[in-house]
Amino acid sequence: QVQLVESGGGLVQAGGSLRLSCAASGRLFRVYAMGWYRQAPGKQRELVATITPGGSTNYAESMKGRFTISRDNGKNTVHLQMNSLKPEDTAVYYCNVEGTRFWGQGTQVTVSS
């Protein structure tokens, strides 16, 4: 069993930054890719970014250049640094063990204009 706990969300003004963290329990973390996803009200959940165990990254087009995903395999933690935030980035952000049913509970990010 894997537990994922996100933290770091909050309210920020447009143009500001936030750093999300996801702490994972269990042994899957080091052998699986991890992902950040988000879901805005009334919209489907969408990919934000993924990172492989070796550190290769992939981003949704609208996040490239503004968001950075990273991981610390020694601490079973994955981070999402979000810069130049826009009101349309407002959503609940979730971390996920890629290809599995393991999701965190989500953390709310609200960007005011």
VODOFI-112989 format. One line per 10 residues: their letters; for each residue x, y, z of N, C-alpha, C, CB. Coordinates in steps of 0.001 Angstrom, whole numbers. Glycine has a CB too. Layout:
N
a> X:Y:Z:X:Y:Z:X:Y:Z:X:Y:Z ~ ...
//
This chain:
113
qvqlvesggg> 841:-1183:0:0:0:0:881:1241:0:-954:1:1216 ~ 418:2266:-693:1159:3514:-792:260:4648:-318:1654:3762:-2248 ~ 830:5528:470:106:6742:868:854:7949:337:-54:6829:2418 ~ 110:8881:-227:673:10106:-775:33:11283:-62:455:10196:-2315 ~ 846:12186:427:340:13349:1149:917:14604:525:693:13272:2658 ~ 32:15403:-71:456:16657:-679:415:17787:341:-427:16996:-1886 ~ 1251:18780:109:1246:19974:934:1785:21138:117:2081:19766:2223 ~ 1596:22348:643:2181:23515:7:1214:24383:-769:3242:23087:-888 ~ -26:23950:-879:-993:24772:-1592:-1368:26010:-798:-2235:23967:-1907 ~ -2121:26901:-1432:-2543:28103:-749:-3051:29140:-1710:-1423:28663:59
lvqaggslrl> -3184:30362:-1196:-3659:31494:-1982:-2475:32375:-2339:-4737:32301:-1211 ~ -2358:32717:-3609:-1245:33547:-4066:-1765:34492:-5147:-61:32670:-4604 ~ -1135:35640:-5257:-1501:36580:-6307:-913:36160:-7642:-1038:37987:-5949 ~ -1548:36573:-8706:-1031:36303:-10042:404:36803:-10145:-1919:36964:-11121 ~ 1240:35981:-10766:2651:36288:-10885:3494:35717:-9759:2836:37756:-10941 ~ 2844:35224:-8723:3551:34667:-7585:3980:33228:-7800:2696:34755:-6369 ~ 4527:32651:-6732:5063:31291:-6796:4573:30464:-5614:6600:31315:-6826 ~ 4508:29175:-5845:4239:28204:-4787:5074:26963:-5058:2716:27850:-4705 ~ 5401:26250:-3996:6119:24979:-4119:5291:23903:-3443:7552:25062:-3490 ~ 4832:22959:-4224:4069:21841:-3699:5001:20678:-3409:2965:21420:-4682
scaasgrlfr> 4641:19924:-2394:5399:18726:-2056:4447:17549:-1924:6204:18927:-750 ~ 4957:16376:-2230:4195:15143:-2086:5102:14123:-1409:3672:14616:-3474 ~ 4728:13723:-221:5495:12724:528:4846:11365:343:5581:13093:2039 ~ 5656:10393:-32:5141:9060:-324:5658:8037:674:5519:8643:-1738 ~ 4779:7160:1100:5205:6029:1921:5318:4803:1028:4211:5773:3101 ~ 5956:3760:1511:6036:2534:740:7253:2481:-172:4795:2371:-71 ~ 7410:1342:-811:8615:1084:-1600:8448:1371:-3087:9035:-340:-1420 ~ 7241:1723:-3519:7036:1928:-4942:7696:3189:-5457:5579:1971:-5244 ~ 7913:4148:-4557:8338:5465:-5004:9584:5392:-5868:8588:6363:-3816 ~ 10552:4616:-5458:11849:4643:-6134:11850:3952:-7492:12880:4005:-5262
vyamgwyrqa> 10831:3160:-7786:10833:2424:-9041:9754:2894:-10004:10660:961:-8771 ~ 8938:3845:-9603:7858:4321:-10453:8053:5790:-10800:6507:4113:-9769 ~ 7558:6152:-11963:7429:7568:-12280:6351:8177:-11394:7094:7777:-13784 ~ 6503:9442:-11117:5529:10181:-10318:4950:11312:-11157:6176:10736:-9018 ~ 3737:11670:-10861:3098:12727:-11625:2353:13709:-10752:2163:12139:-12624 ~ 2242:14910:-11247:1350:15926:-10687:228:16162:-11689:2120:17263:-10367 ~ -980:16217:-11185:-2157:16482:-11978:-2949:17585:-11280:-3015:15192:-12171 ~ -3887:18164:-12009:-4732:19171:-11378:-6149:19069:-11917:-4166:20584:-11609 ~ -7078:19541:-11099:-8476:19547:-11507:-9119:20850:-11054:-9234:18324:-10926 ~ -9549:21620:-12023:-10247:22871:-11746:-11748:22596:-11657:-9943:23936:-12842
pgkqrelvat> -12481:23461:-10986:-13932:23254:-10858:-14602:23111:-12224:-14569:24417:-10088 ~ -15402:22073:-12369:-16127:21861:-13603:-15305:21321:-14748:-16737:23107:-14014 ~ -14052:20994:-14491:-13175:20494:-15549:-12639:19122:-15197:-12017:21463:-15796 ~ -12151:18430:-16220:-11545:17128:-15994:-10143:17277:-15417:-11502:16327:-17295 ~ -9709:16238:-14717:-8343:16233:-14211:-7381:16214:-15387:-8095:15022:-13275 ~ -6312:17003:-15291:-5354:17082:-16383:-3928:16923:-15867:-5503:18408:-17128 ~ -3086:16438:-16753:-1673:16270:-16434:-997:17624:-16274:-968:15448:-17520 ~ -150:17716:-15265:719:18885:-15106:2139:18513:-15520:692:19409:-13636 ~ 2688:17482:-14875:4067:17073:-15161:4306:15681:-14592:5088:18091:-14569 ~ 5267:14992:-15186:5699:13697:-14669:7207:13662:-14576:5189:12550:-15554
itpggstnya> 7707:12755:-13735:9146:12577:-13597:9428:11108:-13351:9719:13455:-12449 ~ 10411:10585:-14091:10788:9179:-13953:11707:8994:-12748:11479:8671:-15238 ~ 11953:7737:-12334:12886:7527:-11224:14266:8117:-11504:13016:6045:-10931 ~ 14675:8149:-12756:15978:8694:-13110:15989:10201:-13298:16462:8048:-14350 ~ 14809:10841:-13228:14755:12298:-13294:14332:12880:-14629:16065:12836:-12950 ~ 13974:12058:-15585:13479:12600:-16852:12082:13177:-16637:13460:11501:-17963 ~ 11849:14341:-17223:10600:15055:-16962:9769:15257:-18225:10897:16398:-16330 ~ 8504:15454:-18002:7561:15750:-19077:6542:16742:-18537:6861:14446:-19610 ~ 6204:17747:-19337:5289:18784:-18896:4149:18971:-19882:6029:20091:-18701 ~ 3004:19334:-19352:1944:19804:-20222:2399:21121:-20843:598:19974:-19441
esmkgrftis> 1949:21358:-22055:2449:22497:-22816:2283:23816:-22080:1748:22572:-24141 ~ 1157:24016:-21439:885:25312:-20811:1710:25544:-19543:-588:25418:-20480 ~ 2367:24504:-19043:3181:24622:-17838:4671:24746:-18135:2945:23434:-16950 ~ 5048:24466:-19375:6473:24510:-19704:7048:25893:-19470:6701:24091:-21151 ~ 8183:25930:-18819:8847:27194:-18545:8393:27881:-17274:8642:28105:-19676 ~ 7261:27443:-16723:6762:28050:-15487:6830:27080:-14314:5328:28529:-15678 ~ 6609:25797:-14591:6587:24786:-13532:7804:23882:-13653:5285:23951:-13593 ~ 8291:23421:-12515:9411:22481:-12490:9107:21354:-11514:10730:23197:-12102 ~ 9145:20135:-12024:8945:18960:-11176:10307:18395:-10803:8071:17881:-11893 ~ 10431:17935:-9575:11676:17332:-9120:11337:16252:-8094:12640:18406:-8514
rdngkntvhl> 12312:15403:-7832:12075:14350:-6854:13329:14108:-6035:11626:13055:-7545 ~ 13126:13651:-4821:14216:13264:-3930:13952:11813:-3547:14311:14209:-2650 ~ 14639:10894:-4219:14396:9472:-3986:14797:9041:-2573:15153:8641:-5011 ~ 15756:9746:-1996:16177:9417:-637:15121:9768:406:17464:10133:-313 ~ 14304:10775:82:13265:11222:1018:11860:10854:561:13352:12718:1209 ~ 11766:10082:-529:10450:9684:-1052:9533:10889:-1244:9787:8673:-108 ~ 10073:11920:-1862:9321:13160:-2015:9421:13656:-3450:9833:14234:-1036 ~ 8322:14179:-3947:8315:14826:-5249:7773:16243:-5054:7455:14016:-6292 ~ 8371:17179:-5773:8011:18580:-5621:7520:19150:-6941:9198:19387:-5101 ~ 6753:20218:-6843:6341:20968:-8016:6530:22453:-7699:4852:20644:-8414
qmnslkpedt> 7548:23048:-8312:7783:24479:-8167:6976:25192:-9239:9307:24828:-8276 ~ 6112:26088:-8815:5224:26790:-9745:5528:28283:-9676:3717:26511:-9414 ~ 5966:28833:-10795:6283:30252:-10889:5348:30934:-11878:7750:30456:-11307 ~ 5322:32253:-11825:4498:33040:-12749:3072:32503:-12798:5112:33033:-14159 ~ 2506:32292:-11643:1174:31689:-11571:111:32615:-12148:829:31339:-10125 ~ -881:31990:-12758:-1983:32701:-13394:-3304:32276:-12747:-2006:32430:-14925 ~ -4324:33112:-12829:-5625:32704:-12261:-6120:31366:-12812:-6671:33777:-12536 ~ -5791:31072:-14062:-6240:29804:-14650:-5489:28598:-14106:-6086:29850:-16148 ~ -4480:28822:-13276:-3802:27717:-12601:-4548:27290:-11343:-2369:28111:-12247 ~ -5590:28007:-10997:-6381:27655:-9819:-7004:26276:-9987:-7475:28706:-9566
avyycnvegt> -6732:25396:-9034:-7197:24009:-9118:-6781:23268:-7853:-6626:23299:-10387 ~ -7289:22063:-7717:-6757:21137:-6726:-5653:20334:-7419:-7889:20193:-6135 ~ -4494:20297:-6800:-3349:19609:-7370:-3135:18284:-6643:-2084:20490:-7288 ~ -2957:17233:-7442:-2807:15886:-6904:-1488:15277:-7359:-3982:14997:-7335 ~ -885:14486:-6501:243:13682:-6967:-205:12229:-7121:1448:13788:-5985 ~ 520:11511:-7931:106:10184:-8360:1335:9325:-8618:-778:10265:-9621 ~ 1236:8052:-8280:2227:7093:-8725:1774:6650:-10111:2375:5871:-7719 ~ 2538:6996:-11121:2108:6790:-12492:1749:5338:-12785:3183:7244:-13434 ~ 605:5182:-13428:175:3858:-13834:-444:3034:-12735:1308:3130:-14386 ~ -688:3656:-11597:-1297:2936:-10477:-2540:3687:-9989:-276:2761:-9317
rfwgqgtqvt> -3209:3078:-9031:-4415:3691:-8465:-4111:4591:-7275:-5393:2615:-8045 ~ -2837:4844:-7032:-2461:5588:-5833:-2405:7088:-6109:-1109:5100:-5307 ~ -3290:7805:-5432:-3394:9253:-5543:-3377:9867:-4155:-4672:9660:-6304 ~ -2870:11081:-4078:-2982:11829:-2852:-4355:12446:-2717:-1922:12892:-2785 ~ -4554:13143:-1595:-5867:13733:-1331:-6024:15083:-2015:-6084:13887:168 ~ -4931:15648:-2496:-4988:16919:-3201:-4698:18099:-2300:-6328:17092:-3835 ~ -4184:19150:-2904:-3955:20402:-2201:-4456:21549:-3081:-2442:20581:-1844 ~ -5186:22466:-2461:-5826:23550:-3218:-4828:24665:-3517:-7033:24116:-2440 ~ -4802:25068:-4768:-4027:26238:-5192:-5008:27251:-5762:-2919:25855:-6249 ~ -4992:28451:-5204:-5859:29510:-5679:-5015:30715:-6052:-6911:29882:-4617
vss> -5156:31168:-7290:-4395:32304:-7783:-5363:33453:-8039:-3600:31936:-9073 ~ -5164:34532:-7324:-6043:35688:-7473:-5487:36660:-8509:-6229:36399:-6126 ~ -6383:37342:-9182:-5956:38295:-10227:-5765:39688:-9652:-6984:38343:-11371
//
